[in-house]
C-alpha cells in the first residue's frame, strides 16, 4: 500500500485547510459518460455482479483518474448493496433503473446485519486494489446511502417519486423507526469495513432529503445521520465524513448544526452566500455545480465555475457537482472545468 507523508489534498480540505485551488472530484465520475466504463460494463452479466467484481469495479474506479487530474477516486459500488446484503432481492431493469422485491420481515432484516461484511466483502477488496494502485496524493472515498434514502427504495421497490415511502413513514412510524435502526447498524458496519480496506474519506449519500417537513427531516435524516456517525466512530473509525442531504434546502443549516460531519455536500439550489456562511462555522463545503450546466457547457458554465471559485475558495472547499454527472455529458466539458480548477 502507498503511504504518503502528507495527507491528500481532499483529506486536508476536510480538516479545514484552504488552498490556492480547491481539490476536485465529481460524483459519478466513474460512469456511463466514459466509453472505457461502458466497455467494461458490457462484460458484466448484471449491475449487482458488476459492483461485486473487484477486478471490474477497481478498474472503473481508476478510469477517471487516468483521464483527469482529480484529487480523489470514489469506490465504484451502489447504495442498494445494503438491502441486497440484508436479504431483499435487488436487480436493475435496463433503461428503468433499480427494482426491489418484497420487503422481508423485520426479523430477517435484523438477522442479516451480521452478514453485511461477508456479503459485501468484495467491495473491501475493490478498495484495497484501488488504494494499492492510486498515487498517495490522491484520496480514496468510500460511501454508503443514508438510511432514509435506502429505505425509500426498500419500501417502494423502485426509484421515482418518494410520496409512497413518506406516507408509509407517517402511517407506520414504529415500523419505519425500527427499519431505520437496522439500516444504521448495517451501514455503520459497511462503512467501517471500507475504512479498514483503505478508504480515507467516507460520504453519506442522502439522495432524497427533499419534501420532508422539519420534524420529519429531523426524524428521518438528521437524527439517523448523527446516530450513524456515532456508530461508525464507536467502531474505531476516525476518517473525515461528508454528509450530502440533497434537497435539504432551508433545513441544511439545521443539518449542519445537528450532524457532526466534517464536510457538507451542497446541491444545486445552494446560494453562494449560504455556502460562505457554512464555511464560517468551520464546515468544509463541497459541490453545488449543476450537472445539467456541465452537460450544456458554454459561457454559462464558464461563468458559474468562476463565480463558485471566487465565492468559496477563501474557505475550506471541495469542487464538485450538486448531483451525479449525467451519462450524456461531453468529456470536453469535464476537461474544461477540471482545467480551470486545477490548471492542468
C-alpha positions, 0 to 999 in steps of 0.5 A: 500500500502507498503511504504518503507523508502528507495527507491528500489534498481532499483529506486536508480540505476536510480538516479545514485547510484552504488552498490556492485551488480547491481539490476536485472530484465529481460524483459519478465520475466513474460512469456511463459518460466514459466509453472505457466504463461502458466497455467494461460494463458490457462484460458484466452479466448484471449491475449487482455482479458488476459492483461485486467484481473487484477486478471490474469495479477497481478498474472503473474506479481508476478510469477517471483518474487516468483521464483527469487530474482529480484529487480523489477516486470514489469506490465504484459500488451502489447504495442498494448493496445494503438491502441486497446484503440484508436479504431483499432481492435487488436487480436493475431493469435496463433503461428503468433503473433499480427494482426491489422485491418484497420487503422481508420481515423485520426479523430477517432484516435484523438477522442479516446485519451480521452478514453485511461484511461477508456479503459485501466483502468484495467491495473491501477488496475493490478498495484495497486494489484501488488504494494499492494502485492510486498515487498517495496524493490522491484520496480514496472515498468510500460511501454508503446511502443514508438510511432514509434514502435506502429505505425509500427504495426498500419500501417502494421497490423502485426509484421515482417519486418518494410520496409512497415511502413518506406516507408509509413513514407517517402511517407506520412510524414504529415500523419505519423507526425500527427499519431505520435502526437496522439500516444504521447498524448495517451501514455503520458496519459497511462503512467501517469495513471500507475504512479498514480496506483503505478508504480515507474519506467516507460520504453519506449519500442522502439522495432524497432529503427533499419534501420532508417537513422539519420534524420529519427531516429531523426524524428521518435524516438528521437524527439517523445521520448523527446516530450513524456517525456515532456508530461508525466512530464507536467502531474505531473509525476516525476518517473525515465524513461528508454528509450530502442531504440533497434537497435539504434546502432551508433545513441544511443549516439545521443539518449542519448544526445537528450532524457532526460531519466534517464536510457538507455536500451542497446541491444545486439550489445552494446560494453562494452566500449560504455556502460562505456562511457554512464555511464560517462555522468551520464546515468544509463545503463541497459541490453545488455545480449543476450537472445539467450546466456541465452537460450544456457547457458554454459561457454559462458554465464558464461563468458559474465555475468562476463565480463558485471559485471566487465565492468559496475558495477563501474557505475550506472547499471541495469542487464538485457537482450538486448531483451525479454527472449525467451519462450524456455529458461531453468529456470536453466539458469535464476537461474544461472545468477540471482545467480551470480548477486545477490548471492542468 
